[in-house]
């Protein structure tokens, strides 16, 4: 192919941990066990936004072992991994790193039992409730497939581990730290998100900009405490 096919990349990224039903390939079969093990490890050890130290180190280590040129601490705990494979376009794949201050009550053997202090000093539970653990695992699986099949494509692959997605600060931090000046500027960027809108084993593809904005709304309610005394006769 003249350059990396973006739809194929998205499919590879999404299928890294999807159902091994019809449509699975020898490449996805080969990387699935390691991807599943990574998912379980990440799920059991989540970290809050801006504090993804071990998560980032794990992701960086896996990508470095595959042969990627990895830079850590981009915009905080951000990770950038580059694979040059001859002339061609630059394609970026992105995953998030952070988890939420939410207690997991699934009862699964690998359920998160992590508790930590948040930025306000409160003791909070931590859990991967939005699928970022799966996104990271799928990214690593795709990274492995693209290394193994590098004779079939050429160009530059740029993998991003974005911190603090849940607090809407991680992307801005990476950009301010030179994400698109210190590293190749991508011709196309791809991301994925798990969801329950499709049956297991199905992948939805959307072209163009989709779900790229995040807003936060804080509401303070002022009121009076009223004590009601009921007189009994």
N, CA and C of each residue as an Amber inpcrd file, in Angstrom:
protein
   699
   0.8380000  -1.1820000   0.0000000   0.0000000   0.0000000   0.0000000
   0.8780000   1.2380000   0.0000000   0.4730000   2.3610000  -0.6210000
   1.3170000   3.5290000  -0.7310000   1.5970000   4.1900000   0.6080000
   0.6930000   4.0670000   1.5510000   0.8920000   4.5850000   2.9070000
  -0.0110000   3.7920000   3.8250000   0.1150000   4.0250000   5.0940000
  -0.6680000   3.2440000   6.0520000  -2.1510000   3.5320000   5.9040000
  -2.9270000   2.5150000   5.6820000  -4.3640000   2.6690000   5.5110000
  -5.0100000   2.9420000   6.8610000  -5.6260000   4.1180000   7.0130000
  -6.1350000   4.5380000   8.3250000  -7.2560000   3.6410000   8.8150000
  -8.1100000   3.1570000   7.9170000  -9.2000000   2.2870000   8.3620000
  -8.6430000   0.9540000   8.8630000  -7.5960000   0.4750000   8.2000000
  -7.0010000  -0.7780000   8.6530000  -6.3840000  -0.5940000  10.0240000
  -5.7260000   0.5510000  10.2460000  -5.1380000   0.8270000  11.5490000
  -6.2060000   0.8730000  12.6290000  -7.3130000   1.5330000  12.3360000
  -8.3820000   1.6310000  13.3230000  -8.9430000   0.2520000  13.6460000
  -9.1230000  -0.5570000  12.6160000  -9.6330000  -1.9070000  12.8360000
  -8.6610000  -2.7120000  13.6830000  -7.3680000  -2.5830000  13.4050000
  -6.3700000  -3.3060000  14.1790000  -6.3970000  -2.8640000  15.6340000
  -6.5060000  -1.5620000  15.8470000  -6.5280000  -1.0320000  17.2050000
  -7.7610000  -1.5090000  17.9480000  -8.9090000  -1.4770000  17.2940000
 -10.1520000  -1.8610000  17.9410000 -10.2260000  -3.3500000  18.1910000
  -9.6540000  -4.1370000  17.3000000  -9.7730000  -5.5880000  17.4090000
  -8.7270000  -6.1980000  18.3390000  -7.8360000  -5.3730000  18.8510000
  -6.7990000  -5.8980000  19.7240000  -7.3550000  -6.6730000  20.8940000
  -8.4910000  -6.2250000  21.4320000  -9.1030000  -6.9450000  22.5460000
 -10.5530000  -7.2880000  22.2760000 -10.9790000  -7.2520000  21.0280000
 -12.3750000  -7.5710000  20.7410000 -12.5600000  -9.0800000  20.6800000
 -13.8200000  -9.4720000  20.5420000 -14.1510000 -10.8930000  20.5240000
 -13.4180000 -11.6100000  19.3960000 -12.8550000 -12.7720000  19.6940000
 -12.1700000 -13.5530000  18.6700000 -13.1690000 -14.4190000  17.9250000
 -14.1910000 -13.7570000  17.4190000 -15.2060000 -14.4590000  16.6450000
 -14.8190000 -14.3890000  15.1800000 -15.8180000 -14.4620000  14.2960000
 -15.5460000 -14.4050000  12.8720000 -14.8150000 -13.1150000  12.5430000
 -13.8070000 -13.2140000  11.6670000 -13.0780000 -12.0320000  11.2700000
 -11.7400000 -11.8950000  11.9720000 -11.4780000 -12.7090000  12.9910000
 -10.1730000 -12.6580000  13.6450000  -9.1050000 -13.1220000  12.6690000
  -7.9160000 -12.5670000  12.7790000  -6.8160000 -12.9090000  11.8900000
  -5.7190000 -13.5950000  12.6800000  -4.7850000 -14.2540000  11.9950000
  -3.6570000 -14.8460000  12.7290000  -2.8900000 -13.8110000  13.5350000
  -2.8080000 -12.5720000  13.0200000  -2.0940000 -11.5200000  13.7410000
  -2.7880000 -11.1770000  15.0540000  -4.1100000 -11.0090000  15.0200000
  -4.8220000 -10.6730000  16.2510000  -4.8400000 -11.8530000  17.2150000
  -4.9460000 -13.0580000  16.6740000  -4.8820000 -14.2460000  17.5300000
  -3.5500000 -14.2970000  18.2770000  -2.4740000 -13.9270000  17.5840000
  -1.1410000 -14.0290000  18.1720000  -0.9400000 -13.0290000  19.3080000
  -1.5090000 -11.8280000  19.1830000  -1.2640000 -10.7970000  20.1960000
  -2.3180000 -10.7920000  21.3000000  -3.4020000 -11.5140000  21.1090000
  -4.5020000 -11.4520000  22.0640000  -4.1200000 -11.8520000  23.4910000
  -3.4160000 -12.9690000  23.7050000  -3.1110000 -13.3530000  25.0910000
  -2.3340000 -12.2770000  25.8540000  -1.3240000 -11.6870000  25.2210000
  -0.5420000 -10.6440000  25.8890000  -1.3860000  -9.4020000  26.1270000
  -2.2600000  -9.0740000  25.1740000  -3.1180000  -7.9030000  25.3220000
  -4.1100000  -8.0960000  26.4590000  -4.6600000  -9.2930000  26.5600000
  -5.6020000  -9.5740000  27.6390000  -4.9110000  -9.4940000  28.9990000
  -3.7000000 -10.0340000  29.0810000  -2.9540000  -9.9850000  30.3390000
  -2.6410000  -8.5420000  30.7260000  -2.2960000  -7.7070000  29.7330000
  -2.0210000  -6.3040000  30.0100000  -3.2810000  -5.6000000  30.4840000
  -4.4020000  -5.9120000  29.8480000  -5.6830000  -5.3210000  30.2690000
  -5.9870000  -5.6290000  31.7320000  -5.8180000  -6.8750000  32.1260000
  -6.0900000  -7.2720000  33.5110000  -5.1590000  -6.5470000  34.4820000
  -3.8910000  -6.4210000  34.1010000  -2.9210000  -5.7240000  34.9480000
  -3.2960000  -4.2550000  35.1170000  -3.6320000  -3.5880000  34.0260000
  -3.9920000  -2.1700000  34.0800000  -5.3050000  -1.9610000  34.8320000
  -6.2560000  -2.8570000  34.6310000  -7.5490000  -2.7290000  35.2870000
  -7.4080000  -2.8350000  36.8050000  -6.5190000  -3.6860000  37.2370000
  -6.3550000  -3.9290000  38.6710000  -5.5390000  -2.8380000  39.3670000
  -4.7940000  -2.0390000  38.5670000  -3.9170000  -1.0270000  39.1540000
  -4.1450000   0.3380000  38.4920000  -5.3310000   0.9150000  38.6450000
  -5.6380000   2.2030000  38.0160000  -5.0040000   3.3720000  38.7700000
  -4.8440000   4.4940000  38.0530000  -4.3000000   5.7070000  38.6680000
  -5.1220000   6.9150000  38.2390000  -5.2360000   7.8860000  39.1170000
  -6.0370000   9.0790000  38.8500000  -5.3760000   9.9910000  37.8200000
  -6.1690000  10.8980000  37.2820000  -5.7070000  11.8640000  36.2830000
  -4.5230000  12.6700000  36.8010000  -3.4690000  12.7350000  35.9880000
  -2.2820000  13.4710000  36.3570000  -1.3260000  12.7200000  37.2500000
  -1.7090000  11.5090000  37.6600000  -0.8690000  10.7070000  38.5480000
  -0.5830000   9.3270000  37.9360000  -0.6220000   9.2370000  36.6190000
  -0.5220000   7.9340000  35.9380000   0.9400000   7.4980000  35.7800000
   1.6890000   7.5400000  36.8610000   3.1280000   7.2780000  36.8070000
   3.4180000   5.8390000  36.3960000   2.8460000   4.8770000  37.1070000
   3.1050000   3.4750000  36.8030000   2.4290000   3.0590000  35.5010000
   1.2490000   3.5840000  35.2640000   0.5360000   3.2670000  34.0210000
   1.3550000   3.7100000  32.8190000   1.8590000   4.9410000  32.8570000
   2.6640000   5.4630000  31.7590000   3.9430000   4.6600000  31.5850000
   4.5680000   4.2860000  32.6950000   5.8010000   3.5040000  32.6210000
   5.5510000   2.1300000  32.0070000   4.4170000   1.5350000  32.3470000
   4.0660000   0.2320000  31.7730000   3.8610000   0.3440000  30.2730000
   3.0920000   1.3490000  29.8480000   2.8470000   1.5440000  28.4210000
   4.1490000   1.8180000  27.6880000   4.9720000   2.7040000  28.2320000
   6.2410000   3.0420000  27.5950000   7.1400000   1.8190000  27.4750000
   7.1860000   1.0220000  28.5210000   8.0300000  -0.1610000  28.5110000
   7.6040000  -1.1730000  27.4550000   6.3020000  -1.3690000  27.3230000
   5.8050000  -2.3270000  26.3220000   6.1360000  -1.8560000  24.9080000
   5.9490000  -0.5670000  24.6450000   6.2120000  -0.0380000  23.3060000
   7.7070000  -0.0120000  22.9980000   8.5110000   0.2990000  23.9910000
   9.9670000   0.3040000  23.7930000  10.4680000  -1.1070000  23.4800000
   9.8920000  -2.0940000  24.1470000  10.2900000  -3.4840000  23.9070000
   9.9500000  -3.9400000  22.4960000   8.9450000  -3.3010000  21.8890000
   8.5630000  -3.6390000  20.5160000   9.4460000  -2.9570000  19.4780000
  10.3150000  -2.0390000  19.9250000  11.2120000  -1.3730000  18.9930000
  10.8650000   0.0700000  18.6870000   9.8740000   0.6300000  19.3960000
   9.4840000   2.0250000  19.1710000  10.4570000   2.9640000  19.8910000
  10.6320000   4.1480000  19.3220000  11.4130000   5.2080000  19.9570000
  10.4750000   5.9460000  20.9020000  10.6490000   5.7600000  22.2000000
   9.6700000   6.2080000  23.1960000  10.2030000   7.4010000  23.9870000
   9.3560000   8.4290000  24.1290000   9.6500000   9.5760000  24.9780000
   8.5960000   9.6310000  26.0780000   9.0480000   9.7110000  27.3150000
   8.1320000   9.7800000  28.4560000   8.0750000  11.1980000  29.0160000
   7.1310000  11.4270000  29.9140000   6.9730000  12.6990000  30.6270000
   6.6710000  13.8570000  29.6780000   5.8960000  13.6140000  28.6670000
   5.4750000  14.6770000  27.7530000   4.2030000  15.3020000  28.3160000
   4.2810000  16.5480000  28.7040000   3.1240000  17.2020000  29.3010000
   2.7150000  16.5760000  30.6110000   3.6850000  16.1160000  31.3830000
   3.3860000  15.4420000  32.6480000   3.7430000  13.9720000  32.5520000
   2.7360000  13.1230000  32.4930000   2.9770000  11.6790000  32.3920000
   2.7040000  11.1440000  30.9920000   2.6070000  12.0210000  30.0050000
   2.3030000  11.6040000  28.6390000   3.4170000  10.7860000  28.0090000
   3.0310000   9.9180000  27.0860000   3.9570000   9.0270000  26.3870000
   3.8100000   9.2340000  24.8830000   4.9330000   9.3280000  24.1800000
   4.9380000   9.4020000  22.7230000   5.8820000   8.3260000  22.2060000
   5.3900000   7.4770000  21.3160000   6.1920000   6.4040000  20.7370000
   6.1740000   6.5340000  19.2180000   7.3380000   6.4870000  18.6020000
   7.4660000   6.6920000  17.1600000   8.0810000   5.4520000  16.5140000
   7.5270000   5.0690000  15.3720000   8.1060000   4.0070000  14.5620000
   8.2340000   4.5150000  13.1360000   9.4650000   4.7450000  12.6960000
   9.7300000   5.1790000  11.3320000   9.8770000   3.9420000  10.4460000
   9.1690000   3.9420000   9.3400000   9.2090000   2.7950000   8.4380000
   9.2350000   3.2760000   6.9890000  10.2280000   4.0820000   6.6850000
  10.3840000   4.5730000   5.3270000   9.5410000   5.8060000   5.0590000
   9.5780000   6.2930000   3.8200000   8.8140000   7.4940000   3.4610000
   7.3180000   7.2220000   3.4520000   6.5390000   8.2520000   3.7080000
   5.0870000   8.0960000   3.7200000   4.4540000   9.0080000   4.7380000
   3.1840000   8.8730000   4.8970000   2.4440000   9.7220000   5.8110000
   2.6740000   9.3230000   7.2750000   2.3650000  10.2590000   8.1500000
   2.4390000  10.0160000   9.5870000   1.0290000   9.8300000  10.1310000
   0.7940000   8.6860000  10.7570000  -0.5160000   8.3660000  11.3200000
  -0.3820000   8.2710000  12.8360000  -1.2740000   8.9420000  13.5420000
  -1.2330000   8.9420000  15.0010000  -2.3830000   8.1240000  15.5730000
  -2.0600000   7.2470000  16.5110000  -3.0520000   6.5190000  17.2930000
  -2.9400000   6.9840000  18.7340000  -4.0510000   7.1750000  19.3960000
  -4.0420000   7.7630000  20.7340000  -4.8650000   6.9330000  21.7050000
  -4.3540000   6.8430000  22.9320000  -5.1030000   6.2300000  24.0190000
  -5.0110000   7.1270000  25.2470000  -5.9050000   6.9300000  26.1850000
  -5.8630000   7.6470000  27.4550000  -5.1940000   6.7610000  28.5030000
  -4.7630000   7.3930000  29.6020000  -4.0600000   6.6640000  30.6530000
  -4.8250000   6.5960000  31.9690000  -5.6980000   7.5710000  32.2180000
  -6.2140000   7.7800000  33.5760000  -7.4810000   6.9910000  33.8840000
  -7.7300000   6.8760000  35.1960000  -8.9400000   6.2350000  35.7070000
  -9.7420000   7.2660000  36.4940000 -10.8440000   6.8230000  37.0820000
 -11.7680000   7.7240000  37.7710000 -11.8240000   7.4420000  39.2760000
 -12.1830000   8.4450000  40.0760000 -12.3730000   8.2230000  41.5160000
 -13.7210000   7.5810000  41.7960000 -13.8900000   6.3630000  41.3030000
 -15.1450000   5.6210000  41.4280000 -14.8330000   4.2080000  41.9220000
 -15.6160000   3.7210000  42.8490000 -15.3980000   2.3910000  43.4020000
 -15.9760000   1.3200000  42.4880000 -15.1850000   0.3150000  42.2100000
 -15.6540000  -0.8120000  41.4020000 -16.3590000  -1.8330000  42.2880000
 -17.5450000  -2.2340000  41.8570000 -18.3110000  -3.2010000  42.6310000
 -18.7230000  -4.4000000  41.7830000 -17.8680000  -4.7650000  40.8290000
 -18.1940000  -5.8870000  39.9420000 -18.0180000  -7.2330000  40.6290000
 -17.1550000  -7.2840000  41.6380000 -16.8800000  -8.5560000  42.2820000
 -15.9540000  -9.4590000  41.4940000 -15.3780000  -8.9540000  40.3990000
 -14.4710000  -9.7510000  39.5850000 -13.1600000  -9.9990000  40.3270000
 -12.5000000 -11.0800000  39.9690000 -11.2410000 -11.4290000  40.6280000
 -10.1910000 -10.3500000  40.4120000 -10.2590000  -9.6720000  39.2720000
  -9.2670000  -8.6380000  38.9660000  -9.8100000  -7.2260000  39.1860000
 -10.8850000  -7.1080000  39.9330000 -11.4770000  -5.7890000  40.2020000
 -10.4960000  -4.9010000  40.9600000 -10.5550000  -3.6110000  40.6720000
  -9.6880000  -2.6650000  41.3650000 -10.0840000  -2.5230000  42.8300000
  -9.0870000  -2.5880000  43.6870000  -9.2840000  -2.3330000  45.1180000
  -8.4670000  -1.1200000  45.5520000  -8.0150000  -0.3510000  44.5810000
  -7.1180000   0.7760000  44.8530000  -7.8670000   1.9260000  45.5310000
  -7.2320000   2.4950000  46.5150000  -7.6750000   3.7420000  47.1400000
  -6.4640000   4.6550000  47.2280000  -6.7110000   5.9630000  47.0880000
  -5.6120000   6.9190000  47.1300000  -6.1350000   8.2840000  47.5560000
  -5.2430000   9.2500000  47.6660000  -5.6210000  10.6160000  47.9700000
  -5.7670000  11.3820000  46.6510000  -6.8820000  12.0990000  46.5020000
  -7.0130000  12.9330000  45.3140000  -6.2940000  14.2580000  45.5300000
  -6.3750000  15.1600000  44.5530000  -5.6340000  16.4160000  44.6330000
  -6.1010000  17.3000000  45.7840000  -7.3170000  17.0520000  46.2690000
  -7.8400000  17.8230000  47.3960000  -7.5230000  17.1760000  48.7400000
  -6.8450000  16.0260000  48.7020000  -6.4910000  15.3400000  49.9310000
  -7.5290000  14.3730000  50.4390000  -8.5660000  14.1570000  49.6570000
  -9.6210000  13.2280000  50.0580000  -9.2350000  11.7950000  49.7370000
  -9.6000000  10.8750000  50.6130000  -9.3810000   9.4560000  50.3510000
 -10.4710000   8.9630000  49.4040000 -10.0660000   8.4520000  48.2280000
 -11.0450000   8.0610000  47.2110000 -10.6920000   6.6970000  46.6170000
 -11.6970000   5.9680000  46.1570000 -11.4320000   4.7490000  45.3970000
 -11.0130000   5.1180000  43.9790000 -10.3970000   4.1890000  43.2740000
  -9.9660000   4.4340000  41.9000000 -10.3340000   3.2280000  41.0390000
 -10.9150000   3.4920000  39.8700000 -11.2820000   2.3910000  38.9850000
 -11.3170000   2.8190000  37.5370000 -10.9930000   1.8960000  36.6540000
 -11.1180000   2.1370000  35.2140000 -12.5760000   1.8890000  34.8260000
 -13.3480000   2.9570000  34.7560000 -14.7700000   2.8580000  34.4650000
 -15.1090000   3.2390000  33.0200000 -14.1340000   3.7780000  32.3010000
 -14.4120000   4.2550000  30.9320000 -13.6610000   3.4840000  29.8670000
 -13.0090000   2.3950000  30.2410000 -12.3710000   1.5650000  29.2220000
 -10.9770000   1.9720000  28.8210000 -10.3560000   2.8960000  29.5550000
  -9.0140000   3.3240000  29.1720000  -8.0030000   2.1850000  29.2820000
  -8.2440000   1.2540000  30.2010000  -7.3760000   0.0830000  30.3150000
  -7.4340000  -0.7620000  29.0450000  -8.6340000  -0.9110000  28.5050000
  -8.7810000  -1.6680000  27.2580000  -8.1740000  -0.9030000  26.0870000
  -8.3550000   0.4140000  26.0720000  -7.7830000   1.2180000  24.9860000
  -6.2670000   1.0700000  24.9340000  -5.6200000   1.1250000  26.1050000
  -4.1650000   0.9730000  26.1490000  -3.7410000  -0.4040000  25.6690000
  -4.4500000  -1.4160000  26.0830000  -4.1130000  -2.7810000  25.6800000
  -4.2790000  -2.9680000  24.1840000  -5.3360000  -2.3890000  23.6280000
  -5.5600000  -2.4800000  22.1870000  -4.4760000  -1.7330000  21.4250000
  -4.0300000  -0.6040000  21.9680000  -2.9650000   0.1580000  21.3200000
  -1.6760000  -0.6480000  21.2650000  -1.3240000  -1.2890000  22.3740000
  -0.1060000  -2.1000000  22.3980000  -0.2340000  -3.2870000  21.4460000
  -1.4120000  -3.8930000  21.4080000  -1.6260000  -5.0100000  20.4830000
  -1.4660000  -4.5550000  19.0380000  -2.0270000  -3.3980000  18.7160000
  -1.8890000  -2.8580000  17.3620000  -0.4420000  -2.5240000  17.0520000
   0.2570000  -1.9770000  18.0480000   1.6750000  -1.6610000  17.8600000
   2.4760000  -2.9120000  17.5120000   2.1580000  -4.0170000  18.1700000
   2.8550000  -5.2760000  17.8910000   2.5410000  -5.7740000  16.4800000
   1.2720000  -5.7080000  16.0910000   0.8810000  -6.1590000  14.7530000
   1.5750000  -5.3380000  13.6800000   1.6480000  -4.0210000  13.8790000
   2.2420000  -3.1480000  12.8690000   3.7500000  -3.3520000  12.7590000
   4.4000000  -3.7550000  13.8400000   5.8120000  -4.1110000  13.7590000
   5.9770000  -5.4070000  12.9680000   5.1320000  -6.3720000  13.2760000
   5.2300000  -7.6760000  12.6160000   4.9220000  -7.6100000  11.1220000
   4.0950000  -6.6480000  10.7220000   3.6680000  -6.5550000   9.3230000
   4.2610000  -5.3400000   8.6250000   5.3840000  -4.8360000   9.1060000
   5.9370000  -3.5860000   8.5910000   6.3660000  -3.6790000   7.1270000
   6.5360000  -4.8750000   6.5860000   6.8630000  -5.0160000   5.1720000
   5.6790000  -4.7030000   4.2760000   4.4760000  -4.6220000   4.8500000
   3.2700000  -4.3870000   4.0540000   2.8540000  -2.9210000   4.0340000
   3.5730000  -2.0550000   4.7450000   3.2110000  -0.6350000   4.7710000
   4.4740000   0.2050000   4.9330000   4.3660000   1.4830000   4.6560000
   5.4840000   2.3850000   4.9380000   4.9530000   3.7450000   5.3460000
   5.7660000   4.4540000   6.1020000   5.3530000   5.7280000   6.6650000
   5.8290000   5.7990000   8.1070000   5.2410000   6.6710000   8.8830000
   5.6070000   6.8380000  10.2950000   4.3820000   6.6400000  11.1690000
   4.5460000   5.8350000  12.1870000   3.4720000   5.5840000  13.1450000
   3.7970000   6.3250000  14.4350000   2.8290000   7.0700000  14.9370000
   2.9980000   7.8650000  16.1550000   1.9280000   7.4260000  17.1530000
   2.3570000   6.8850000  18.2810000   1.4310000   6.4010000  19.2990000
   1.4740000   7.3390000  20.5030000   0.2960000   7.7200000  20.9860000
   0.1870000   8.6900000  22.0620000  -0.4990000   8.0720000  23.2790000
   0.1150000   8.2340000  24.4400000  -0.5290000   7.9000000  25.7060000
  -0.8560000   9.2030000  26.4080000  -2.1240000   9.6020000  26.3960000
  -2.5440000  10.9080000  26.9160000  -2.9860000  10.8080000  28.3730000
  -2.3590000  11.5870000  29.2580000  -2.7980000  11.5990000  30.6560000
  -3.9920000  12.5170000  30.8560000  -4.5980000  12.4210000  32.0120000
  -5.6120000  13.3750000  32.4780000  -6.6890000  13.6840000  31.4480000
  -7.1850000  12.6510000  30.7980000  -8.2900000  12.8680000  29.8500000
  -9.5620000  13.2260000  30.5860000  -9.7750000  12.6130000  31.7530000
 -11.0130000  12.8300000  32.4820000 -11.1310000  14.2490000  33.0400000
 -10.0130000  14.9080000  33.2580000 -10.0390000  16.2730000  33.7870000
  -9.8160000  17.3140000  32.6900000  -9.7940000  16.8840000  31.4510000
  -9.7130000  17.7630000  30.2740000  -8.4270000  18.6060000  30.2810000
  -7.3600000  18.1080000  30.8650000  -6.1230000  18.8770000  30.9230000
  -4.9350000  18.1800000  30.2650000  -5.0360000  16.8850000  30.0620000
  -3.8920000  16.1350000  29.5460000  -3.4960000  16.4730000  28.1280000
  -4.4820000  16.6100000  27.2290000  -4.1760000  16.9240000  25.8320000
  -3.5180000  18.2910000  25.7290000  -4.0620000  19.2670000  26.4430000
  -3.5030000  20.6170000  26.4280000  -2.0650000  20.6100000  26.9460000
  -1.8170000  19.8500000  27.9990000  -0.4760000  19.7690000  28.5450000
   0.5230000  19.2000000  27.5590000   0.1270000  18.1600000  26.8240000
   1.0300000  17.5550000  25.8430000   1.2960000  18.5120000  24.6820000
   0.2650000  19.2150000  24.2310000   0.4460000  20.1590000  23.1300000
   1.3840000  21.2900000  23.5400000   1.2000000  21.8170000  24.7350000
   2.0600000  22.8940000  25.2280000   3.4950000  22.4150000  25.4310000
   3.6730000  21.1140000  25.6030000   5.0140000  20.5520000  25.7800000
   5.6320000  20.1350000  24.4500000   5.0340000  20.5830000  23.3500000
   5.6390000  20.3620000  22.0410000   5.2560000  19.0860000  21.3410000
   4.0530000  18.5790000  21.5990000   3.6330000  17.3280000  20.9710000
   3.7660000  17.3650000  19.4550000   3.4010000  18.4840000  18.8360000
   3.4230000  18.5710000  17.3780000   4.5790000  19.4060000  16.8460000
   5.5290000  19.7310000  17.7180000   6.7440000  20.4220000  17.2700000
   7.9870000  19.5800000  17.5530000   8.0090000  18.9110000  18.6900000
   9.1230000  18.0240000  19.0220000   9.0310000  16.6970000  18.2860000
   7.8270000  16.3510000  17.8620000   7.5860000  15.0750000  17.2140000
   6.9180000  15.3230000  15.8540000   6.8780000  14.3090000  14.9850000
   6.2500000  14.5000000  13.6780000   4.7870000  14.9260000  13.8020000
   4.3820000  15.8610000  12.9690000   2.9820000  16.2760000  12.9610000
   2.1820000  15.2910000  12.1140000   1.1810000  14.6380000  12.6870000
   0.4690000  13.5880000  11.9600000  -0.3930000  14.1270000  10.8110000
  -0.4880000  13.3190000   9.7630000  -1.4080000  13.6270000   8.6640000
  -2.8260000  13.2090000   9.0140000  -2.9560000  12.2480000   9.8920000
  -4.2760000  11.7890000  10.3440000  -4.1300000  11.2440000  11.7530000
  -5.1590000  11.4350000  12.5510000  -5.1500000  10.9550000  13.9310000
  -6.3500000  10.0470000  14.1460000  -6.1220000   8.9420000  14.8370000
  -7.1750000   7.9650000  15.0780000  -7.2780000   7.6740000  16.5740000
  -8.4900000   7.4550000  17.0270000  -8.7170000   7.0550000  18.4060000
  -9.8890000   6.0860000  18.4280000 -10.0560000   5.3910000  19.5280000
 -11.1920000   4.4910000  19.6510000 -11.7610000   4.6040000  21.0490000
 -12.9810000   4.1380000  21.1880000 -13.6040000   4.0780000  22.5060000
 -14.5440000   2.8910000  22.5490000 -14.4430000   2.1280000  23.6180000
 -15.3630000   1.0100000  23.7960000 -16.7440000   1.5520000  24.1320000
 -17.7460000   0.7470000  23.8910000 -19.1120000   1.1550000  24.1970000
 -20.0440000  -0.0300000  24.1130000 -21.2850000   0.1970000  24.5100000
 -22.2660000  -0.8870000  24.4890000 -23.3350000  -0.6790000  23.4240000
 -23.0230000   0.1480000  22.4320000 -23.9980000   0.4200000  21.3890000
 -24.0150000  -0.5980000  20.2640000 -23.0180000  -1.4780000  20.2380000
 -22.9250000  -2.5090000  19.2010000 -22.7560000  -3.8750000  19.8560000
 -23.1520000  -4.9430000  19.1670000 -22.9460000  -6.2870000  19.7090000
 -21.4600000  -6.5910000  19.8560000 -21.1230000  -7.5140000  20.7310000
 -19.7360000  -7.9390000  20.9080000 -19.1770000  -8.4370000  19.5840000
 -17.9470000  -8.0260000  19.2780000 -17.3110000  -8.4370000  18.0370000
 -17.5230000  -7.4860000  16.8940000 -18.3550000  -6.4540000  17.0760000
 -18.6200000  -5.4630000  16.0320000 -17.7960000  -4.2040000  16.2950000
 -17.3190000  -3.5750000  15.2220000 -16.5450000  -2.3480000  15.3220000
 -17.2370000  -1.2760000  14.4980000 -17.4730000  -0.1140000  15.0930000
 -18.0600000   1.0070000  14.3690000 -16.9730000   1.9860000  13.9560000
 -17.0330000   2.4770000  12.7280000 -16.0330000   3.4160000  12.2150000
 -16.7290000   4.7150000  11.8340000 -16.2270000   5.8370000  12.3330000
 -16.7700000   7.1540000  12.0180000 -15.6680000   7.9820000  11.3780000
 -15.9580000   8.5860000  10.2460000 -14.9910000   9.4260000   9.5600000
 -15.1170000  10.8670000  10.0370000 -13.9850000  11.5430000  10.1740000
 -14.0070000  12.9460000  10.5610000 -13.9830000  13.1300000  12.0590000
 -14.3280000  14.3430000  12.4960000 -14.2760000  14.6930000  13.9090000
 -15.4570000  14.0800000  14.6450000 -15.1820000  13.4560000  15.7680000
 -16.2340000  12.7700000  16.5300000 -15.8320000  12.7040000  17.9980000
 -16.7050000  13.1890000  18.8680000 -16.4580000  13.1320000  20.3120000
 -15.0990000  13.7150000  20.6970000 -14.7470000  14.8630000  20.1460000
 -13.4350000  15.4370000  20.4260000 -13.5000000  16.5990000  21.4040000
 -14.6410000  16.8510000  22.0100000 -14.7690000  17.9600000  22.9430000
 -15.2020000  17.4510000  24.3100000 -14.7380000  18.1310000  25.3360000
 -15.1450000  17.7700000  26.6930000 -15.3810000  19.0410000  27.4830000
 -16.4700000  19.0790000  28.2340000 -16.8090000  20.2320000  29.0590000
 -17.0460000  19.7710000  30.4970000 -16.8170000  20.6720000  31.4190000
 -17.0390000  20.3750000  32.8280000 -17.8760000  21.4880000  33.4380000
 -18.8690000  21.1210000  34.2030000 -19.7730000  22.0880000  34.8160000
 -19.7940000  21.8770000  36.3120000 -19.4870000  22.9310000  37.0630000
 -19.4990000  22.8650000  38.5230000 -20.6390000  23.7410000  39.0370000
 -21.4690000  23.1850000  39.8980000 -22.6280000  23.9050000  40.4260000
 -22.5130000  23.9830000  41.9440000 -22.6470000  25.1860000  42.4810000
 -22.6870000  25.3940000  43.9240000 -24.0920000  25.8300000  44.3080000
 -24.7050000  25.1170000  45.2330000 -26.0660000  25.4220000  45.6760000
 -26.0090000  26.0350000  47.0740000 -26.5450000  27.2310000  47.2130000
 -26.5840000  27.9080000  48.5110000 -27.9970000  27.7830000  49.0840000
 -28.0870000  27.4810000  50.3570000 -29.4010000  27.3360000  50.9690000
 -29.3280000  27.5050000  52.4670000 -30.4380000  27.3200000  53.1210000
 -30.5140000  27.4380000  54.5670000 -30.8920000  26.0930000  55.1750000
 -30.3200000  25.8150000  56.3240000 -30.6870000  24.6130000  57.0610000
 -31.8720000  24.9710000  57.9520000 -32.9690000  24.2880000  57.7530000
 -34.1990000  24.5640000  58.5010000 -34.4760000  23.3940000  59.4320000
 -34.6380000  23.7080000  60.6930000 -34.9670000  22.6740000  61.6770000
 -36.4600000  22.7370000  61.9660000 -37.1070000  21.6390000  61.7890000
 -38.5430000  21.5700000  62.0070000 -38.8070000  20.8020000  63.3030000
 -39.4940000  21.4500000  64.2350000 -39.8320000  20.8030000  65.5010000
 -41.3310000  20.5290000  65.4880000 -41.6450000  19.2890000  65.6720000
 -43.0460000  18.8830000  65.6470000 -43.5380000  18.7410000  67.0910000
 -44.5670000  19.4730000  67.4030000 -45.1110000  19.4020000  68.7710000
 -46.1150000  18.2640000  68.8710000 -45.8600000  17.4480000  69.8360000
 -46.7630000  16.3250000  70.0460000 -47.7370000  16.6610000  71.1810000
 -49.0090000  16.4590000  70.9410000 -50.0310000  16.6970000  71.9710000
 -50.2350000  15.4400000  72.8000000
